[in-house]
Amino acid sequence: MQEQTLQHPIDPVYDENSRILILGSFPSVKSRETAFFYGHPQNRFWKVLSQIFEEELPETVPEKKAFLLRNGIALWDVIRSCTITGSSDASIRNAKPNDLSPILETAKIRLIITNGKTADKLYRKYIESEIKRPAVCLPSTSPANAAWTLPKLVESWGKTIRQSDIAR
């Protein structure tokens, strides 16, 4: 894979009822191809959330958007543009952050979650001091995070979401 300088190709998902903001780092090759978040079939993001909210697994982009909004979830990534090789978070260079103000001005976000250590590191470096809001780093749902099984991810993510008193 060659290194590429890319702009984020996916719009954020949120509305005035969003209470949880989940931030990834930057879309994977598969997500860029499918034009939506967590598009790699091995990424466990959608499985984790569907189990936490006890709903059927959304399959299509419209189903995924509806699922997020129905459950008060806003979704975006920390990085607006960067130089990246393939889907490798470790290769991210020259990162420029997304502006979260449209989400934060529209929704009453009570909890910000970063999906994995890279998203968390980038959030802390580029965004946290600007918006003065901490984020909770949860284990990555990426298939590269093989140490975390689906049940362990559901337990960790579910505990944080339930403790925040936001879920339903």
CORSULTA-V450979 format. One record per residue. N is the residue number from 1. PSI is psi in whole degrees, 0 to 359 (NA if undefined). NEAR is the number of other C-alpha atoms within 12 Angstrom. D_FIRST is the distance of its C-alpha to the first C-alpha in Angstrom with 2 decimals. Layout:
BEGIN
n=(N	N)
psi=(PSI	PSI)
near=(NEAR	NEAR)
d_first=(D_FIRST	D_FIRST)
END
This chain:
BEGIN
n=(1	2	3	4	5	6	7	8	9	10	11	12	13	14	15	16	17	18	19	20	21	22	23	24	25	26	27	28	29	30	31	32	33	34	35	36	37	38	39	40	41	42	43	44	45	46	47	48	49	50	51	52	53	54	55	56	57	58	59	60	61	62	63	64	65	66	67	68	69	70	71	72	73	74	75	76	77	78	79	80	81	82	83	84	85	86	87	88	89	90	91	92	93	94	95	96	97	98	99	100	101	102	103	104	105	106	107	108	109	110	111	112	113	114	115	116	117	118	119	120	121	122	123	124	125	126	127	128	129	130	131	132	133	134	135	136	137	138	139	140	141	142	143	144	145	146	147	148	149	150	151	152	153	154	155	156	157	158	159	160	161	162	163	164	165	166	167	168)
psi=(141	150	138	148	121	151	147	124	1	133	152	157	123	163	185	344	359	134	338	130	118	127	126	190	291	146	140	170	314	320	323	322	318	352	33	160	143	53	347	128	339	350	135	8	306	325	318	308	321	326	319	316	5	52	163	150	119	139	315	164	314	322	320	317	314	318	311	309	323	329	13	29	130	145	130	190	158	321	129	320	152	172	128	149	114	236	9	107	325	338	356	127	165	43	140	130	155	154	112	354	323	322	311	333	337	316	158	73	123	340	129	126	135	132	87	167	324	313	320	315	315	320	312	323	318	335	319	315	333	314	349	45	127	160	153	122	120	157	140	140	1	146	340	341	63	342	338	112	165	312	322	321	314	318	312	309	316	318	314	315	316	319	336	353	32	323	127	NA)
near=(10	12	16	19	20	26	22	32	24	27	23	34	35	34	27	21	25	34	33	39	43	43	45	42	47	49	43	35	27	20	27	22	17	19	21	31	42	42	29	25	19	21	28	32	37	37	30	36	37	26	22	28	27	18	20	17	22	24	21	18	21	16	18	30	27	23	29	35	24	25	29	32	38	41	44	39	45	41	39	33	25	32	25	28	21	24	30	24	31	20	22	30	23	19	30	25	31	32	24	34	20	20	32	27	17	18	25	23	31	27	31	41	40	37	41	33	25	29	39	32	29	35	41	28	21	24	30	25	13	16	21	16	20	22	33	32	30	34	34	37	41	38	23	20	22	16	14	23	23	29	18	22	34	29	21	26	37	28	21	26	33	19	16	19	15	24	25	18)
d_first=(0.00	3.75	6.68	9.07	12.74	14.03	17.51	18.43	19.04	21.52	25.15	26.80	29.20	32.64	36.30	39.54	39.86	36.60	37.50	34.30	31.15	27.99	25.05	21.45	18.94	16.51	15.52	12.71	10.54	13.52	16.05	14.83	15.15	18.55	19.58	21.10	20.83	19.79	18.68	16.99	19.88	19.70	20.06	23.76	24.58	26.63	28.32	29.36	30.87	32.56	34.23	35.36	36.88	38.14	36.77	35.10	31.33	30.29	28.13	27.80	26.79	30.52	31.52	29.05	30.32	33.89	33.36	32.13	34.96	37.57	36.78	36.73	33.04	31.07	27.28	24.72	22.12	22.80	20.20	20.81	18.05	15.51	12.52	9.72	6.17	5.80	9.35	10.05	13.51	13.76	11.31	13.52	15.37	17.98	18.88	21.75	23.68	24.96	28.72	30.28	33.75	33.90	33.42	35.75	38.37	38.41	38.20	40.12	37.21	38.75	35.73	32.23	29.76	26.35	24.06	22.93	23.06	20.20	21.78	25.10	24.21	22.88	25.98	28.28	26.83	26.76	29.05	31.67	33.89	33.84	35.01	36.81	35.86	34.52	31.88	31.92	28.76	28.33	26.07	22.65	22.63	18.98	18.63	17.14	20.71	22.30	25.33	26.58	27.95	28.66	32.36	31.71	29.46	32.16	34.81	33.16	32.08	35.39	37.50	36.07	36.41	39.89	41.10	40.21	42.85	40.69	39.88	42.60)
END
